[in-house]
Amino acid sequence: MKAEEAKVVPIVVAADGSGDFTSIQAAVDTVPATNQKRVVIYVRNGFYKEKLHIEKPMISLIGENVNETIISFDDHATKAFPDGELYHTFYSYTVFVGADNFIGENMTLINSAGPGEKVGQALALYADGDRACFRNCRLIGHQDTLFTGPLPEVPIDRSFFGGPREGAPRRQSRQYYDNCYIEGDVDFIFGSATVLFNRCEIFAKNRGATEPEAINGWIAAASTPEHVPHGYVFNECRLTGDAPAGSVYLGRPWRNHAKTIFISCWMGEHIAPAGWDDWNKLDAQLTVYYAEYASTGPGGSRDKRISWSQQLTADQAAEYTLVQILAGADGWSPHPAERLLD
């Protein structure tokens, strides 16, 4: 095959009508359900008020500029369907990615519904495909900004989860976020996937907690299955925010075998000295794996960290390579043979 014949010709979406489509969803809908070749959808700068549902494999959604290619919607957990049933958490997404081998680059995904105390959970991104890769993206919301599927096996507080994966078999996914910006307040990165966040900025919003010792939020609420070796790994990330000093926790366990690790991350003064919260689940203290290595910044001190978290040695931290975390049985890696720590 000649090189020019093998070249991928992108589908172009442009809000101003200068491309093949004005709607991103319309472009996605042209991809065959059984697609086996990489399809590139190039999205020109613009504001796209769309609720995207992507279940076609091998799609690359590439924005023109991360700050000017914006996908936004305003669904939320307390919104009701015509029959009166609530959306709950998992129908509230702006973008749902439920297919394998998705690539997203240079885009901003926003849930604009507002603070959780007014509208409940409101997802900017629901990612539930294996081998998903997001680069140079901005994910912006309040409560539950990013959900990394699959769902846990069973709900805690009601008989069903709802959402596009209700009743589906649980299939472990691997996801990679590189140079992304993720903003929220309560449990704003949560789920069961194995995820590597590489050199991302994690911004904790101020919810207005003014009382002394008040908790403003939690960054990660993992629900890592017991048999899965890796949950969330944050490598060389910056933990920033405008929340009050000492009011934001690194994580709490959505399920009792949560695994969350921060390696060589800079942490602002908003990070609570204790670091981690058990969500009033004393038994989880014996089963979670919460760890740090070489945390720096005003919130990175290990002096007052809770006793049931870990401080890794250099040798232990060196085991967290991209290949070790993400390769799996099929050897997948967005950057083959790259080591996280030199």
N, C-alpha and C positions, 0 to 999 in steps of 0.2 A: 504494500500500500504506500502511495506517495505521501510525503510529510504533510502536504497541503490538504490531502483527503482525510488524514487522521486528526487534523486540527479541529478543536471544539469551537463551534460557532455559538456564542451566547444568545439567549433570549434576552431582549432588552425591555425593561419596564421603566416607563417615565411618566410621572404624574402630569406633565404638560402635554402629553400626546405625541411626543417625538419618537417614541419607541414602538415596540411590537404590541405592548399592552400598557394600559394605564393602571391596572390592578395587579398586585403581586399574586394574589390568589388565582386570578385568571391564568397567569403564566404557569403556576404550579399545576393547575388542573389539566394542562395540555400534556403533562408527562405521563407515560403509561404506568399503570399500577405495578406492572412487573418489570419496570425499568432496570437494566443491567449495565448501562453506560453512564458515565458522568455527564450530567446536564448542568450547565452553568446558566443561572438567571442573574443578569446584571441589573442592578436597581440604581437608576440615576437619582441624584439629589432631589429631595422633595419630602413632603409630609404625607404619609399614607395612613389614613384612618381605616385600619383593617384588623379583623380578627382572623389570623392565619391558621389553617389546619393543613399540616404537611405530613402525609403518610406515603409518599412516593420515595423510594430509595435512591441514593446516589445523586442527590441534588446539592449544588453549591449555590448559595444565595449571597451575592457579593454586592455590597453597597459601594457607591462612588466615594463617599466621605463619611466617616463615622459620626461626625457632628451634624451633618446635613442630610443624611439618609435616615429618616425617622419613621418607625412603625409604631403606632399608638392605638390603644383602645381602652375602654373604661368599664369593662365588666368586673363584677366583684361578688363575694360570697353571699351577701345578703340580697342580691338581686333575685327576682323570681321569674320563672318561666310562666307562660300564659296559664298553665294549669295550677299555678300557685307553688309548685315545688321550687325550692331555692337552688341557686347555682352551686352553693357550697364552694369549697376551695378549688376543686379541680375542673370546673367549667369556667373559672374566672380568667383564664389565660388570655393574653394578647396574642402570643405565638405558641402553637403546639407543634412539636416535632416528634413524630412517632415512628419514623422510619430510620433504617440503618444508613451509615456512611454519609451523614449530613455534614456539610461545611457551611459555616456562616462567618462572614467577614465584613468589617467596616460599616456596621449598622448600629443604630440606637433603637432598643426595644423598650417601650414604656407602657406601664399600666397607670393610667391617669385617674383612676377611681378615687384616690385619696387615702387618708390615714385609716389604719385598721380599726381604731376606736369608733370610726363613723361607718365604715363599709365592710369591715371584716377583711378576710384574706383577699388578695388581688394579685395574681401572678402576671409578671411580664413575660416569662418564658417557662414553658412546661416541656422539658427535654426528656424523651423516653425512647431514644433509639441508641443502638450500640455503635461504637466508633464515631461518636459525634465530636466535632471540632469547631470551636468558636475562637476567632482571632480578632483582636482589635475591635471588640464590640462593647457597647454600653447597655447595661440592663438596669432599669430604673423603676422602682416601685416603693412601697412602704412595707406592709406585712406580707411575707412569703413572696418575695420578688422572683426567686429562681427555684423551681422544683426539678430535681434530678431523679427521674424515675428509675426503677419501678416503684409502684406503691408497696407499702408493707403488706404482709399477708392478710391482716384483718384490721379493721378500724378499732379505735379505742372507745369512742364516745357515741357511736351509732351503728346501725346494721350495714351500712354501705358507704363507700367513698364518693360515688358519683364521678362524673367526668368521662373523658373518652376512653379510659382504660378500665372502667368498671367491669368486673367479671373476667378480664383477660388473664391468661397465664402470666406469672411473674418471671421475667427474663432479665438477668443481670445485665446492666449496661456499663460501658466505659465512656467517659467524656473528658475532654481536654479544653481548658479555657486559657488562652495565652494573651497577655497584654490587654485584658479586659477590665472594665470598670463596672462594679456591681454595687448598687445603692439600695438601702432599705433600712428597716428598724427591727421588727420582731421576726426571729427565725427566718431571716430573709435569704438564706441558702439552706435548703432542706431536701431530704430524700435518701434513697437507698443505693444510689449509683456509686461506682468507684470513679472518683473525679480528681484530676490534677489541675489545680489553679496555679499557673506559672506566671509570676511577675505581674499580678493583677493588683488593682487598687480596690479595696473593699471599704466602702464609705457607709458609716453608721449615722443615720439621721437622728436629729433631736426630736423626740416625741413630746417634749415639754415637761419632762420629769423635773420637778423643782424641790421636792422634799429631800432632806438629807438621807443618804443611803438608798434612795429610790433607784430601781432598775429601769434603765431606759430601753434596753433591748438585748438581743442575743444574735450573734452572727450566724452560727451554724447549728442546725438541728438535724443531725444525721440519724438515719434509721438503718444503718448497715446490718445486713443479715449476719447471723452468728458465724456462718461458714465462710464468709467472704473476707479475704486477708486485708484488703485496703478499702477504706471509706473515702474521706476527704483528706487530701494532702494540699496544703498551701505552701508553695515554694517561692521564696524571695518576693513576697507580696508586701504591700503597704496598707496598713490598717488605719484609715483616716476617718474623720467624721466631725460633726459639730455638736455631738451629744456631750452632756456634762462630764467632767472628769470622774473616772472610776465607775461609770454607770452602765457600761456595755460589757457583756461576757463573751468570751470566745466561742462558747458553745454550750448546749444542753442536749440531753439524749431524747430524741423523739421515740426511739426504741432503745432497749437496754444494752444492746451490743454496739452502740454507736462508736465509730472510729474517726477521729479527727486529729490531724497533726499539722503543726506550723513549723516550717523549717526556714531559718534565716529571714524572718519577717520583721519589718519595722512596725511598731505598735504605738499609736498615739496615746495621749493621757486619758482618753475616754475609756480605755480598757480597764476593767475592774482588777484590782490587785490580786484577787483570788483566782482570776482567770476563767474558771469553769463553774457551772451551776448543775446540780443534779435533778432539777425540775421536781423537787420534792419526792424523788424516787431513791430512797436510801439503798435499795438493793442494786440499783444501777452503778453505784460507786464500785461494786465488786466486778462488774462486767464490761464497763466502757473502757475504751483505750483512748485517752486524751494525752497528747504529748507535744513537746516543743523542743526545738534545738536552736540555740544562738539567737533568741529573740532580742531585739534592740528597741531603742526608743523609750519614751516616758512610761509606756504601758507594758514594756517587755521585761520588767524585773521579775526574777523568780522568787524573791524573798518571801512573799505572802501567798504564793500559789497553793491551792488546796492539796492536801496530802495524797489524794488518790489520782493525781495526774503525774505524768512522767517528764523528766528532763533527759533527753537522749544524749548519748555520748557521740563523739564525732564518727566513730566506727558505725554506730547504729544509724545515724543520719545518712551516712554514705550509702546505705543499702537502698535508700529511696530514690532509685533511678527511674527515669521515664519508662524504660523497658520493664523494670520490675513491677511497676504500678499498673501499667496499661497493656502490656503485651498479650497476656492471656494465652490460650491454647493456639490461637491463630497468628501470634506474633505481631499483632497490630502495634504501630507506633506512628504518631504524626511526625516525629523527628527521629528516625532510627538511630540507635546506638548513642544517643545523647545522654550524658550524665548530668544530673541536676547539680551535684556538688563536685567541684574539681578537687 
